[in-house]
Structure formats: C-alpha cells, structure tokens
Amino acid sequence: MKIIFTANVLWDIYIFRYGVIKALKDKGNEIIVVAPKDKRIDFEKELGIRHIPIDLNMRGMNPVEDLKLMLQLTKIYKKEKPDMVFHYTIKPNIYGSIACKIAGVPSIAVLTGLGYSFVAGGTIAKVAKAMYRFALKFPKEVWVLNSDDKKELVENRIVKADKIFVLPGEGINLERFKKLNIPKDKSKKTVLMIARAFRDKGFYEYVESARIVKETYPDVEFQFLGALGGEGVNGIDEITMSRYVEEGTLTYLGHRKDVPRIIDLSTMVVLPSYREGISKVLMEAASMEKPIVATDVTGCREIVEDGKNGYLVPPKDVSALAKAIIKILNLDEKELEEMGRYGREKMEKEFDEKIIIEIYEEKLWS
C-alpha cells in the first residue's frame, strides 16, 4: 500500500509516529510524510522515507492561506493516489480531509487532542467546531485518544458516534524509554517539564509553582524542555522565556534529541496541562520509572494513578501543584523506586507501542 502521513510539524510525525511508520515500511508499504520543512529531521536520509514539503501557517485562520493549503494537499493527493491518508492536527484534519474528498482518496482523521480552540471557548471554539463539523464528514473514520474527546464530538454534533474510534494513545517505545541508570548526584533534585511552550500546557502554573517551591527548596532546579510557542495568545515567546531564565526560576533546555537522557537525570516529570489527547510525555516518563505530577484532566489522568505512580492536581491550581512537587521531593529512595516501578508496569500493560501498531495494521487491511 501507499500510505501518507500529514501533519503541521514534521518533527511531530517523527516523535509520535516513528514506530508505526517504521513497522509499516518494514512490511513493504510505501510511506510518504507531508508536512512543512523542518531542519531537525531528514526523513529521506535517516529513514528512507519520502518527504513532500508544504506551506502551512499554524497560527490563526487566514482564508487565503488556508485555501492555498487545501489546494496544495489536493494536488499532492491527486498525483500520489495513496491507498490511505492519515491526518493529524487541526488544519490537516480540516483541509486535508476536504482535499482527500476532492482527490477521491480515503483518509482517517486522527484528533490527538481537541486543543486550545476547544479549551479557550468563545468565537475561536465556535469557528473550529463548525469547520470540524463540515470537514469530518469526509474521512472513513475519526480517531480520538480518549473517551472524553469522543463524548465532546458527539455532544457537539460534530461527528456521529459510530464513526469515531478510540485509539488507546499513540503508544510508547518501551525499548527506547526505559530506565538508563545514568550515574547522578542523588542530592541534586531536578523537576522537569517537557512540552511546547504554550499557556494551555500549564506553562505559567509551572513557573509560579517553581517560585513557591524554591522559597523552601532553593537548590531545586526547574527545567523546561521544548520548542517555544511564539507570539500568539497561547504561545510563550523567547523574550518571556528569557525573563524566567534570567531571574533564576527556570533552566530552559530548548529542543533536544536526547530526551531519554534528560528524563533519566530528573527527579520527576511535571505536566500541568489544561487538556491532552493522551500525553506522550507522561507515558515516556512513566516508562522510564519517573514519578509524575500532572493535572486531573483528560489525557493525563489515564496515565497517572494518584498516589501510585505520581499525583494528580486540579488544573490551574498553582498551590496544589507546588504541594505535589514537594511531596515527591520528600520521598525517600525506596518510595521513589516503588512509584517508578508501578508506572513502568502500567505502561507495559496498557500503552506498549506494539498494541497501537497492530491497530493501524488491522484498520488498513479491514
């Protein structure tokens, strides 16, 4: 089969779908990735997979630019005639689904999270829902990563229930993300957040909790790893990040390829997100036997069992977040190891990448 994976960020295809893509390629399928250019990854050089670059503006809704995107995708799909197209992220899901309909090729829309447009509410949410309602008529199926997102789509009359499939996350590579046992100074405590620098990932709550914790534990280092979100209403730009670094609140690690090493060196991983699909970061942390602090929201609570492999706190509650971080800082070595082991076992039972690969293969040949 010829299978296309389309998303708004090429790096995300690599990070989140590498296992699926490699498994499908190894079985003799032709894989093509469609996304804007990205200096961080060369699919053709590293994986032998063809990359077709597109122009896509992730910010806002510009009718002219969005129409150009739809025409670009239509042209690609008509030329390539794929057996299936998988779309990820809001613009590919909307304009790519329409493009597939025009080109006469089958597609599946994968909603890895309903995102800021749904969380924010107001006019943005209304427009996004209306566009989804129209575009999601065309894919063969609509996949979501949790039952709450399915309920939201059905209740808002965006997609009928019988067209929605709940994919149990995007899977975790248990071989890549496992305890590394890198020698470390056990007296050094490090709190790590991995995400794109967006408001709705809980960035500001993370900053404020760091300030609270540092009042009592001044030597604890709060790290942030991930790309900047830019100047939009939801994004954190370079100036803002630099301010927190200069005042000593955060250590900004930027974009890194050695994520397993950074996780292994941390004491815990924190994600105060407002909503997720299923958090890949939390799966990686749990798989590497790290305690987790996360918000009690869709996409996080599926990974964290409160008191077992970490703690859940209410969203936007800085005080509760700080208290949970301090709880883990005060655990002894044995308690940290017990939490870590429980998280690893949970990932092995519920979120092994092999489960997700089997689902993709089953759906493609059904």
Disulfide bonds with the S-S distance in Angstrom:
none
